[in-house]
Amino acid sequence: MCDTCRTIFGLGCFCVCHSGCSLSKTAATLAFVPPSPPTYKVKADAADSSRSRMSYNYKELEEDAQFAQAAMLSEVFWMNRGQDCQVPIVWLHATSDNVLEGGKPLVLLHCHANATDMGVMMGSYLELSRFLGMDVVAFEYSGYGASVGKLKTANIYGDALAAYDFVIQRGIDPSRIVVFGHCIGSAPAVNLASVRPVGGLVLHCPIATGLNTIDPNPGGCCSLARVLCCLDVFRNDWRIGRVTCPVLLMHGERDEVVPFHNAQILRKRCRKAAFCQTYFPVNAGHNTFVESNRQAYFKELATFFSAVRSRLTAGSGTVEKPLQVSMGGAAAEFEVPEAKTKFGPLIGPDDGRYKKLAQGQAGARDLQGNCGTGIVVIGNQDMKH
């Protein structure tokens, strides 16, 4: 039996035996790996009962200067998405109008990766806000972190749309919103950008489809993505064709978790009318993507946001031809300060790092900014997602 057949057989057995033939339950079980326990909680501000603040459940995060500052500077709100669904959203405001060009700051709407939650990402959010002069707005997925709700693929799409509506309701023009999708967060990010007007879309190590992350025979006639396409709930390859805003596609060619061919598929499916900037470092892996060349990473972001800002200033609508973007001007002079909290190794609830953190054996640097994986063994195939 070939690898593809073994994987298909294993998925079928898992769907029948574990999930009662429920596609949504099977997808949720395989795709979502929330940290347990959550790395943070939300509590009322002691000085202002009408406001909420984030606090960390781990001593090492609480005592890390960058995480503490991020929690102090952020505002936390609640989005009620129904009787049994309540999702927190955190907002970090830029300290200046815009580091690069002046004017009102762009708003980065961040969809985080798997095996993490907003608490782990707070150090990264502060870096993005400070280095790039942007507001950073992040939301939790239902079933992750301090949220109340069920882990369902439909819910993460709804969470992203609700977060977008929340930002719009606070007076932010859609053209100032840049959606950022990291790893599995690319699914709600692409979906959002395909159905709502936004200023730009950033995809960091994205998936083309859910099955393309585990397919042992990508592109083959009997590949998982082709044979079981009707069961794939994450279809960025379909949705990205409806995206008309500028796109920044970033993926390491040595990505061992989400294979590089996912980015190649998405690049081909981008509409020709949409400007698509790519950053494909040849030596970068999944969890070493930023640290492989930190300066280049932030310069790519700065250049892309500069292009979005120029488009906003010009007041243009849908892009009819690619924008001409160079590394000249402010972006070329952009210097990235040394990381105060380093991007560390793989994280995930099954690899022992959260347990070590709870026991005081790991620091905040071991958790910062990574996607992590969950691994489900089906037959002889390790499924990373």
Secondary structure, 3 states (H helix, E strand, C coil): CCHHHHHHHHHHHHHHHCCCCCHHHHHHHHHCCCCCCCCEEEEECCCCCCCEEEEECCHHHHHCHHHHHHHHHCEEEEEECCCCCEEEEEEECCCCCCCCCCCCCCEEEEECCCCCCHHHHHHHHHHHHHHHCCEEEEECCCCCCCCECCCCHHHHHHHHHHHHHHHHHCCCCHHHEEEEEEHHHHHHHHHHHHHCCCCEEEEECCCCECHHHCCCCCCCCCCHHHHCHHHCCCEHHHHHHHCCCCEEEECCCCCCCCCCHHHHHHHHHCCCCCCEEEECCCCCCCCCCCCCCHHHHHHHHHHHHHHHHHHHHHCCCCCCCCCCCCCCHHHCCCCCCCCCCCCCCCCCCCCCHHHHHHCCCCCHHHCCCCCCCCEEEECCEEEEC
